[in-house]
Amino acid sequence: MSKQDSRMWGGRFNEPTDAFVEAFTASVGFDQRMAMVDIEGSLAHAKMLHKIGLLNDEEHAAIENGMAKIQLEIKAGAFEWSVSLEDVHMNIESRLTQIIGDAGKKLHTGRSRNDQVATDIRLYLRTEINQCLLQLRGFQSGLLDLAEREAGTILPGFTHMQVAQPITFGHHMLAWFEMLDRDHSRLQDCLTRMNVMPLGSAALAGTSYPLDRHYTAELLGFDAPSRNSLDAVSDRDFAIEFCAAAAICMTHMSRMAEEMVTWSTAQFNFVQLPDRYCTGSSIMPQKKNPDVPELVRGKTGRVNGHLVCLLTLMKSQPLAYNKDNQEDKEPLFDTLDTLQGSLRAFADMVPNLKVNRDSMYAAAKQGYATATDLADYLVNKGLPFRDAHEVVGNAVASGIEQGKDLSEFSLDEMKAFDSRIENDVFDLLSLEGSVNARNILGGTAPAQVLFQVAACRKMIVRK
């Protein structure tokens, strides 16, 4: 191989890379999405090199002007990406040298692709996590609007998919809100831990150049430079942590999706999804398929798989950098795309659900949802809970046999189960009485829902 080889690392090689290997090892097909943060990192590095005297005024200005031109070329779609240059970093550096000459070759002073890519991924992920945080807040805001609108709407609450107790739809939406709030917190934690700058670690051992790493970190908005060069270039914990947070968030949305799919069936008829988030059948004209919730439910497995992929990728790697780490980007990028797409869809779809209040109310009337209220009533009359449980169980068995709800028994019939029962029991056996009785912090009462909505609105603005 000629010593004039175009590759920037080809000096010690005597034959060209096999064409298949060149394509197999290249990452430019997917890592070019980091082009803008790569340029951002390079400009900060160049500014630091100029500050410490390793670039003169003319060289620094040439690098800045050359990078500005490259940015325009990329935005215009005119930049020519080359597989032979392997990755986004070498493509940009090569083009910079074409534009400004030898000054472009000085840009890599004091850094390696190892610390460069570790920095780029953090810069890129930091921006995308902030976007996810905004999307989560938008989704949460929509849930609060829906919860407020449906604060008094009654539906059955389920355990084991069996009718348990009446709840309000607003309360149910606030449960979804809480899931997303934990997701928001996890992403914020991830953002804090990842905001450490690897640049200046070079290949693995640091560099003999007197780099001002604190200055570069300040320019790039990092909280601090990394403390250990070996760890800095090989660490992908931040990517794993993001994918773990994303997998949990997707799992939450999958649970929401499952409920929306179930609720929108003719058998439940609790909600109607906006038409723009559904499709029809090619053969059955009556169908309205909940494709978006189903897809989010399905895509959750995809994101979970990416998390396992990254964990497996890192599990046997010795320090420091290994080519294995090139495989971190595709699962990471796809996780970002999937999470952001799912959040975008749900943030618009869920607040625009059409709630069928009559269907929910009728369903709550089935299944003896107020049985626990009767047991609590008897406890308040002095009966031990276990004895009250048995009394109510007998009443429910009688209701099933007669096809009557507890609220449909006469007072005399109720007294036959326990003489402590008085006429005031019927206030509690109504669905409204049941939910209103649970006016305790975290409870399902409409008044409590409205209180929580107001508190949550203040919270998401403050955080």
Wavefront OBJ file of the C-alpha trace (Angstrom):
o trace
v 0.000 0.000 0.000
v 1.264 3.428 -0.854
v 2.318 5.697 1.978
v -0.008 8.225 0.355
v -2.983 6.175 1.594
v -5.938 8.482 2.153
v -6.773 6.975 5.520
v -5.527 8.997 8.432
v -4.200 5.963 10.273
v -2.714 4.049 7.309
v 0.965 4.783 7.800
v 2.017 1.428 9.290
v -0.033 -0.750 6.895
v 1.364 -2.432 3.789
v -1.829 -3.514 2.072
v -5.245 -1.951 1.655
v -8.183 -2.929 3.783
v -10.393 -5.571 2.190
v -13.455 -3.944 0.610
v -15.794 -6.129 2.649
v -13.944 -5.329 5.889
v -14.024 -1.640 5.032
v -17.807 -1.729 4.706
v -18.225 -4.113 7.652
v -16.294 -1.919 10.080
v -17.605 1.450 8.902
v -20.079 3.321 11.106
v -20.640 6.438 9.022
v -23.971 5.094 7.796
v -25.468 5.585 11.232
v -23.151 7.820 13.252
v -23.396 10.749 10.839
v -26.416 11.887 12.838
v -23.835 13.092 15.385
v -22.193 15.411 12.837
v -23.284 18.655 14.447
v -22.174 17.688 17.945
v -18.911 16.378 16.494
v -18.315 19.828 15.021
v -19.359 21.446 18.308
v -16.804 19.343 20.184
v -14.089 20.064 17.635
v -14.673 23.801 17.784
v -14.393 23.747 21.584
v -11.227 21.646 21.340
v -9.758 24.073 18.795
v -10.600 27.052 20.983
v -8.829 25.397 23.889
v -5.787 24.550 21.726
v -5.655 28.182 20.671
v -5.903 29.320 24.301
v -2.895 27.225 25.350
v -0.861 28.220 22.283
v -0.997 25.013 20.215
v -2.915 26.799 17.453
v -2.070 30.305 16.277
v -4.687 32.937 15.437
v -4.667 32.151 11.718
v -4.992 28.396 12.213
v -7.819 28.799 14.715
v -9.722 31.148 12.420
v -9.243 28.762 9.497
v -10.660 25.848 11.523
v -13.687 27.878 12.579
v -14.354 29.050 9.017
v -13.864 25.568 7.603
v -16.232 24.040 10.136
v -18.839 26.690 9.349
v -18.668 25.687 5.686
v -18.974 21.996 6.570
v -22.020 22.713 8.723
v -23.701 24.423 5.777
v -22.838 21.518 3.468
v -24.328 18.987 5.896
v -27.514 20.996 6.417
v -27.915 21.394 2.662
v -27.384 17.676 2.068
v -24.324 18.465 -0.065
v -21.725 16.817 2.171
v -20.221 13.679 0.610
v -19.981 10.897 3.168
v -17.329 8.268 2.476
v -17.393 4.702 3.823
v -13.629 4.506 3.294
v -13.233 7.207 5.969
v -15.094 4.937 8.370
v -16.989 7.315 10.623
v -18.417 10.774 11.104
v -15.256 12.040 12.792
v -12.826 11.131 10.032
v -15.213 12.321 7.321
v -15.434 15.765 8.865
v -11.732 16.025 9.641
v -10.820 14.940 6.110
v -13.167 17.506 4.590
v -11.793 20.202 6.894
v -8.267 19.447 5.685
v -9.448 19.605 2.079
v -10.865 23.071 2.721
v -8.157 24.692 4.869
v -5.050 22.569 4.319
v -2.522 21.667 7.018
v -4.285 23.625 9.728
v -7.006 20.985 9.587
v -4.449 18.307 10.480
v -3.617 20.113 13.721
v -7.167 19.829 15.060
v -6.606 16.301 16.334
v -3.747 17.370 18.580
v -4.230 15.993 22.090
v -7.246 13.846 21.319
v -8.142 10.413 19.944
v -11.237 9.129 18.266
v -11.775 7.221 21.510
v -12.356 10.304 23.652
v -13.879 12.155 20.701
v -16.668 9.628 20.149
v -17.266 9.264 23.895
v -17.751 13.037 24.048
v -19.919 13.182 20.934
v -22.312 10.525 22.194
v -22.751 12.384 25.472
v -23.324 15.689 23.695
v -25.849 14.087 21.354
v -27.635 12.123 24.059
v -27.779 15.163 26.337
v -29.732 17.102 23.709
v -32.053 14.184 23.002
v -32.749 13.491 26.681
v -33.741 17.120 27.126
v -36.165 16.651 24.245
v -37.588 13.544 25.951
v -38.024 15.519 29.165
v -40.005 18.185 27.323
v -42.163 15.521 25.675
v -42.845 13.868 29.012
v -43.940 17.161 30.527
v -46.213 17.809 27.559
v -47.774 14.366 27.954
v -48.210 14.888 31.686
v -49.849 18.259 31.122
v -52.350 16.638 28.777
v -53.110 13.953 31.357
v -53.801 16.623 33.965
v -56.248 18.338 31.622
v -58.016 15.033 31.042
v -58.022 14.184 34.754
v -59.562 17.562 35.595
v -62.207 17.172 32.898
v -63.140 13.677 34.100
v -62.593 14.172 37.844
v -66.100 12.939 38.667
v -66.436 10.244 35.987
v -66.930 6.865 37.648
v -65.633 3.566 36.291
v -64.776 0.226 37.869
v -61.299 -0.218 39.278
v -59.878 -3.676 38.683
v -57.561 -6.091 40.390
v -56.856 -9.383 38.606
v -59.030 -7.855 35.852
v -62.022 -8.385 38.139
v -64.208 -5.512 39.337
v -62.751 -4.368 42.659
v -63.974 -0.906 43.699
v -65.399 2.133 41.941
v -62.838 4.809 41.084
v -62.859 7.999 39.069
v -61.373 8.247 35.607
v -59.502 11.348 36.704
v -57.845 9.295 39.433
v -56.840 6.691 36.857
v -55.239 9.369 34.670
v -53.307 10.638 37.678
v -51.902 7.123 38.107
v -50.538 7.365 34.581
v -49.172 10.813 35.460
v -47.230 9.338 38.390
v -45.652 6.690 36.158
v -44.425 9.383 33.786
v -43.177 11.529 36.637
v -40.871 8.727 37.762
v -39.712 8.407 34.159
v -38.940 12.116 34.106
v -36.957 11.804 37.326
v -34.954 8.833 36.023
v -34.014 10.694 32.846
v -32.948 13.722 34.865
v -30.739 11.491 37.021
v -29.255 9.934 33.896
v -28.572 13.389 32.489
v -26.744 14.432 35.655
v -24.468 11.388 35.713
v -23.618 11.509 32.014
v -22.728 15.215 31.936
v -19.012 14.574 32.461
v -16.566 15.279 29.626
v -14.216 12.530 28.355
v -12.396 14.851 25.898
v -8.713 15.089 26.780
v -8.481 11.449 27.833
v -7.039 10.752 24.363
v -6.770 7.060 23.466
v -6.685 5.765 27.039
v -3.843 7.304 29.053
v -4.416 11.034 28.741
v -1.979 13.217 26.814
v 1.345 14.962 27.351
v -0.046 18.223 25.919
v -0.993 20.781 28.602
v -4.707 20.736 27.730
v -7.060 22.910 29.738
v -9.794 20.330 30.155
v -11.822 22.442 32.570
v -11.989 25.178 29.951
v -13.182 22.745 27.253
v -15.761 21.287 29.639
v -17.053 24.781 30.349
v -17.306 25.558 26.630
v -19.315 22.392 26.006
v -21.593 22.765 29.009
v -20.277 19.751 30.927
v -20.281 19.859 34.707
v -16.665 18.663 34.855
v -13.994 16.773 32.931
v -13.690 13.046 33.633
v -11.318 11.981 36.414
v -9.926 8.781 34.872
v -8.896 8.460 31.232
v -9.270 4.658 31.064
v -12.829 4.775 32.324
v -13.732 7.856 30.297
v -13.037 6.353 26.875
v -14.580 2.953 27.613
v -17.585 3.883 29.763
v -21.026 3.363 28.264
v -22.946 3.293 31.522
v -24.760 6.461 30.524
v -26.088 4.815 27.357
v -27.166 1.730 29.291
v -28.791 3.882 31.943
v -30.693 5.848 29.329
v -31.909 2.658 27.654
v -32.985 1.306 31.052
v -34.958 4.486 31.760
v -36.415 4.340 28.249
v -37.394 0.689 28.688
v -39.243 1.497 31.919
v -40.976 4.461 30.275
v -41.977 2.316 27.297
v -43.257 -0.340 29.715
v -45.437 2.301 31.336
v -46.804 3.351 27.960
v -47.333 -0.295 27.062
v -49.518 -0.684 30.135
v -51.444 2.420 29.105
v -51.719 1.040 25.588
v -53.124 -2.241 26.869
v -55.831 -0.419 28.785
v -56.712 1.777 25.818
v -56.923 -1.247 23.533
v -59.189 -3.007 26.033
v -61.279 0.053 26.833
v -61.930 0.802 23.161
v -63.442 -2.631 22.441
v -67.178 -2.924 21.901
v -67.356 -5.087 25.016
v -65.983 -2.311 27.245
v -66.806 0.801 25.195
v -65.149 3.022 27.805
v -63.270 5.248 25.358
v -63.005 6.082 21.695
v -59.578 6.799 20.247
v -59.153 9.725 17.846
v -59.652 8.480 14.281
v -56.237 9.830 13.248
v -54.582 7.246 15.485
v -56.529 4.272 14.160
v -56.850 2.312 10.927
v -59.531 0.232 9.282
v -59.686 -3.303 8.012
v -59.180 -4.249 4.376
v -62.062 -6.726 4.567
v -64.253 -5.768 7.556
v -65.705 -2.279 7.014
v -66.898 -1.867 10.612
v -63.440 -2.149 12.150
v -61.567 0.672 13.875
v -58.235 -0.778 14.888
v -56.177 0.820 17.717
v -52.942 0.531 15.750
v -50.928 3.211 17.556
v -51.428 1.805 21.080
v -50.780 -1.683 19.732
v -47.563 -0.538 18.057
v -46.330 1.191 21.201
v -47.079 -1.983 23.111
v -45.078 -3.932 20.534
v -42.206 -1.457 20.331
v -41.667 -1.861 24.064
v -40.139 -5.268 23.361
v -37.829 -3.640 20.846
v -36.529 -1.127 23.409
v -36.186 -3.820 26.071
v -34.097 -5.749 23.557
v -31.809 -2.763 23.004
v -31.174 -2.562 26.741
v -30.166 -6.221 26.843
v -28.022 -5.633 23.745
v -26.015 -2.868 25.426
v -25.635 -4.798 28.662
v -24.372 -7.799 26.740
v -22.100 -5.607 24.614
v -20.277 -4.330 27.702
v -20.269 -7.405 29.908
v -16.907 -8.877 28.813
v -14.937 -5.883 27.621
v -11.539 -5.260 29.172
v -10.327 -1.713 29.632
v -10.058 0.453 27.662
v -11.721 1.074 24.285
v -12.607 -1.872 22.010
v -14.206 -1.937 18.566
v -17.187 -3.663 20.177
v -18.251 -0.209 21.335
v -19.123 0.774 17.794
v -22.184 -1.412 18.315
v -23.515 0.923 21.009
v -24.921 3.520 18.644
v -27.586 1.719 16.633
v -29.500 0.378 19.665
v -29.055 3.713 21.426
v -30.265 5.743 18.443
v -33.207 3.419 17.794
v -34.193 3.590 21.459
v -34.200 7.388 21.255
v -36.258 7.391 18.067
v -38.747 4.859 19.426
v -39.207 6.581 22.774
v -39.618 10.026 21.250
v -42.048 8.760 18.614
v -44.139 6.944 21.222
v -44.216 9.970 23.520
v -45.221 12.214 20.644
v -48.102 9.932 19.670
v -49.424 9.454 23.201
v -49.083 13.118 24.144
v -51.641 13.970 21.468
v -53.783 10.831 21.487
v -54.463 10.319 25.205
v -55.708 13.827 26.119
v -58.068 13.598 23.141
v -59.724 10.350 24.179
v -63.503 10.490 23.992
v -64.737 9.167 27.324
v -68.006 7.195 27.325
v -69.178 8.064 30.817
v -72.428 6.077 30.669
v -70.627 2.869 29.715
v -68.118 3.324 32.515
v -70.858 3.981 35.054
v -72.871 0.948 33.955
v -69.780 -1.252 34.215
v -69.084 0.032 37.725
v -72.597 -1.050 38.749
v -71.616 -4.642 37.986
v -69.461 -6.890 40.099
v -70.490 -5.618 43.573
v -67.893 -2.865 43.503
v -69.176 -1.322 46.757
v -68.787 -4.497 48.831
v -65.727 -3.103 50.598
v -67.743 -0.003 51.514
v -70.298 -2.216 53.259
v -67.534 -3.999 55.157
v -66.027 -0.643 56.224
v -69.488 0.484 57.303
v -69.847 -2.542 59.590
v -66.365 -2.013 61.023
v -67.379 1.538 61.919
v -70.402 0.024 63.670
v -68.084 -2.044 65.894
v -67.817 -5.333 64.000
v -64.274 -6.775 63.616
v -63.132 -6.568 60.001
v -62.863 -10.332 59.476
v -66.434 -10.774 60.727
v -67.564 -7.889 58.525
v -65.818 -9.533 55.579
v -67.843 -12.711 56.134
v -71.142 -10.825 56.486
v -70.569 -8.971 53.236
v -69.492 -12.166 51.497
v -72.846 -13.696 52.444
v -74.662 -10.605 51.174
v -72.832 -10.758 47.853
v -73.617 -14.472 47.491
v -77.288 -13.677 48.058
v -77.122 -10.846 45.530
v -75.585 -13.122 42.913
v -78.298 -15.707 43.532
v -81.056 -13.083 43.157
v -79.381 -11.043 40.433
v -79.405 -7.911 42.604
v -76.746 -5.321 43.437
v -76.141 -4.553 47.097
v -77.705 -1.122 46.635
v -80.898 -2.801 45.424
v -81.562 -4.682 48.667
v -84.200 -3.273 50.994
v -83.245 -2.208 54.496
v -84.973 -5.252 55.979
v -83.038 -7.523 53.637
v -79.784 -5.823 54.644
v -80.628 -6.170 58.342
v -81.033 -9.901 57.822
v -77.289 -10.029 57.216
v -76.453 -7.888 60.273
v -78.734 -5.972 62.612
v -76.274 -3.054 62.874
v -77.127 -1.947 59.356
v -79.278 1.181 59.186
v -80.752 3.297 56.408
v -77.585 5.401 56.134
v -75.817 2.427 54.543
v -77.348 3.276 51.180
v -75.393 6.514 51.009
v -72.225 4.432 50.954
v -73.506 1.726 48.625
v -74.041 4.183 45.786
v -71.105 4.611 43.394
v -70.985 8.325 44.122
v -70.975 7.725 47.863
v -68.203 5.189 47.518
v -65.799 7.431 45.587
v -66.642 10.547 47.603
v -65.861 8.682 50.819
v -62.260 8.245 49.705
v -61.368 11.885 50.057
v -57.934 11.199 51.496
v -54.518 12.142 50.148
v -53.974 9.887 47.160
v -57.612 8.798 47.105
v -60.059 8.589 44.229
v -62.625 11.179 45.386
v -63.349 13.885 42.793
v -62.344 16.587 45.269
v -59.025 14.841 45.844
v -58.479 14.466 42.085
v -58.957 18.198 41.575
v -56.605 18.934 44.479
v -53.928 16.654 43.007
v -54.341 18.126 39.524
v -53.670 21.613 40.869
v -50.680 20.416 42.910
v -49.214 18.489 39.987
v -49.531 21.467 37.672
v -47.463 23.538 40.078
v -44.952 20.728 40.446
v -44.211 20.220 36.753
v -43.695 23.964 36.285
v -41.382 24.144 39.289
v -39.179 21.141 38.454
l 1 2 3 4 5 6 7 8 9 10 11 12 13 14 15 16 17 18 19 20 21 22 23 24 25 26 27 28 29 30 31 32 33 34 35 36 37 38 39 40 41 42 43 44 45 46 47 48 49 50 51 52 53 54 55 56 57 58 59 60 61 62 63 64 65 66 67 68 69 70 71 72 73 74 75 76 77 78 79 80 81 82 83 84 85 86 87 88 89 90 91 92 93 94 95 96 97 98 99 100 101 102 103 104 105 106 107 108 109 110 111 112 113 114 115 116 117 118 119 120 121 122 123 124 125 126 127 128 129 130 131 132 133 134 135 136 137 138 139 140 141 142 143 144 145 146 147 148 149 150 151 152 153 154 155 156 157 158 159 160 161 162 163 164 165 166 167 168 169 170 171 172 173 174 175 176 177 178 179 180 181 182 183 184 185 186 187 188 189 190 191 192 193 194 195 196 197 198 199 200 201 202 203 204 205 206 207 208 209 210 211 212 213 214 215 216 217 218 219 220 221 222 223 224 225 226 227 228 229 230 231 232 233 234 235 236 237 238 239 240 241 242 243 244 245 246 247 248 249 250 251 252 253 254 255 256 257 258 259 260 261 262 263 264 265 266 267 268 269 270 271 272 273 274 275 276 277 278 279 280 281 282 283 284 285 286 287 288 289 290 291 292 293 294 295 296 297 298 299 300 301 302 303 304 305 306 307 308 309 310 311 312 313 314 315 316 317 318 319 320 321 322 323 324 325 326 327 328 329 330 331 332 333 334 335 336 337 338 339 340 341 342 343 344 345 346 347 348 349 350 351 352 353 354 355 356 357 358 359 360 361 362 363 364 365 366 367 368 369 370 371 372 373 374 375 376 377 378 379 380 381 382 383 384 385 386 387 388 389 390 391 392 393 394 395 396 397 398 399 400 401 402 403 404 405 406 407 408 409 410 411 412 413 414 415 416 417 418 419 420 421 422 423 424 425 426 427 428 429 430 431 432 433 434 435 436 437 438 439 440 441 442 443 444 445 446 447 448 449 450 451 452 453 454 455 456 457 458 459 460 461 462 463
